[in-house]
């Protein structure tokens, strides 16, 4: 948890703001991976 708090302090955002964006990043990463596998 210390690393998360430190990262948020450096980015000047709250932990809840950072964590609310995690699902979007996870979805985009999964979608990108699936699309790259389809094109192989």
Buried (B, 14 or more C-beta within 10 A) or exposed (E): EEEEEEEBEEEEEEEEEEEEEEEEEEEEEEEEEEEEEEEE
